[in-house]
Amino acid sequence: MDTTYRNTDLDLVAAFPLAPLASHLTSAGMVQLSTYQDDQGDWHTSFEIVGYDDDEIHANAEATIKAMLAVLEALPEREKHAFAQCKLREFNVAYDVGVTDDADGPRDFRAGIGATTLARMAALQTSLLITLYPNAP
């Protein structure tokens, strides 16, 4: 089995309720996956971008992040301020990691994020997390 791109989530953590920001993000094409308040009082929420059937948006991590960045960069000032006040602004990129016993099987997997996209992420002070999900042979 080959290693493949699964999805990218945008994870946010804030000391304040994220409902107003979440409302705007969902109206702009994001899907809210979860939201909760932890025992320290921080609010957590996660999003994906709409377009599950859109091969271009979901072709790879960079394409998905670019689509999410377009939404974030277009936020109105009030929502931009709320986003900037989040304690965590993180793109969580997930891959299904292929495992093979075949000596001729895949030896490596490469996926990159270009400098322009990284600069856009840095401008919004977002971080990048990579999650690997192992697959049984």
C-alpha positions in Angstrom: 0.0 0.0 0.0 1.3 3.4 -0.9 1.5 6.4 1.4 -1.2 8.9 0.5 -2.5 12.3 1.5 -5.6 12.0 3.7 -6.7 15.6 4.6 -5.8 18.9 6.3 -7.5 20.3 9.3 -7.3 23.8 10.6 -7.1 23.6 14.4 -7.8 26.7 16.6 -7.5 27.2 20.4 -8.5 30.4 22.1 -9.3 31.7 25.6 -12.7 32.9 24.3 -15.6 31.3 22.5 -14.9 30.7 18.9 -18.6 30.6 17.7 -18.6 34.0 15.9 -15.4 33.2 14.0 -16.6 29.7 13.3 -19.8 31.0 11.9 -18.0 33.2 9.4 -15.6 30.4 8.4 -18.5 28.0 7.8 -20.3 30.6 5.7 -17.1 31.0 3.7 -16.8 27.3 2.8 -15.2 25.6 5.8 -16.8 22.7 7.7 -16.6 22.8 11.5 -15.6 19.3 12.6 -15.6 19.7 16.4 -15.7 22.3 19.1 -15.3 22.0 22.9 -14.1 23.8 26.0 -11.3 22.1 27.9 -10.9 22.0 31.7 -8.6 25.1 31.7 -11.4 27.1 30.0 -9.8 27.2 26.5 -12.0 26.7 23.4 -10.9 24.3 20.7 -12.3 23.9 17.2 -11.3 22.2 14.0 -12.2 22.8 10.4 -11.8 21.3 7.0 -12.5 23.0 3.6 -15.7 22.2 1.7 -15.2 20.5 -1.7 -14.8 16.8 -0.8 -15.4 16.0 -4.5 -13.1 18.7 -5.7 -10.0 16.9 -6.7 -8.1 20.2 -7.2 -8.7 21.4 -3.6 -8.0 18.0 -2.1 -5.2 16.8 -4.4 -2.5 17.4 -1.8 -1.7 19.3 1.4 -0.5 22.4 -0.4 -3.7 22.7 -2.5 -5.9 22.3 0.6 -3.9 24.8 2.6 -4.1 27.3 -0.2 -7.9 27.0 -0.3 -8.0 27.5 3.5 -5.6 30.4 3.3 -7.8 32.2 0.8 -10.7 32.0 3.3 -8.6 33.2 6.2 -7.0 36.1 4.2 -10.5 37.3 3.2 -11.8 37.5 6.8 -13.4 40.8 7.8 -11.4 42.8 10.4 -13.3 41.6 13.4 -12.8 38.0 12.5 -9.2 38.6 11.6 -8.6 40.0 15.0 -10.3 37.0 16.7 -8.2 34.6 14.5 -5.0 36.5 15.5 -5.9 36.2 19.2 -6.1 32.4 19.0 -3.4 30.6 21.1 -3.1 28.0 18.4 -3.6 28.4 14.7 -2.4 25.2 13.1 -2.7 23.3 9.9 -2.7 19.6 10.7 -1.8 17.6 7.6 -2.6 13.9 7.7 -1.2 11.1 5.6 -2.0 7.4 5.5 1.4 5.7 5.7 1.7 2.6 3.6 3.4 -0.5 4.9 4.9 -3.1 2.6 6.9 -6.3 3.0 7.7 -6.2 -0.7 11.4 -5.5 -1.3 10.5 -3.7 -4.5 7.8 -1.6 -2.8 7.9 2.1 -2.1 11.0 3.3 -0.2 10.1 6.9 0.3 7.3 9.4 0.1 7.6 13.1 -0.7 5.2 15.9 -0.2 6.1 19.5 0.0 4.7 23.0 0.8 6.1 25.7 -1.4 7.8 28.9 -0.2 5.0 31.1 -1.3 2.4 29.1 0.6 4.7 28.9 3.7 5.1 32.7 3.5 1.3 33.1 3.5 1.1 30.7 6.5 3.7 32.7 8.3 1.9 36.0 7.6 -1.0 34.6 9.5 1.2 33.1 12.2 0.0 29.6 11.6 2.0 26.5 12.4 2.2 23.1 10.6 1.7 19.7 12.2 2.0 16.5 10.3 0.0 13.4 11.4 0.9 9.9 10.1 -1.7 7.2 10.3 -0.1 3.7 9.8 -1.9 1.2 7.8 -1.7 -2.5 8.5 -0.1 -4.6 5.7 
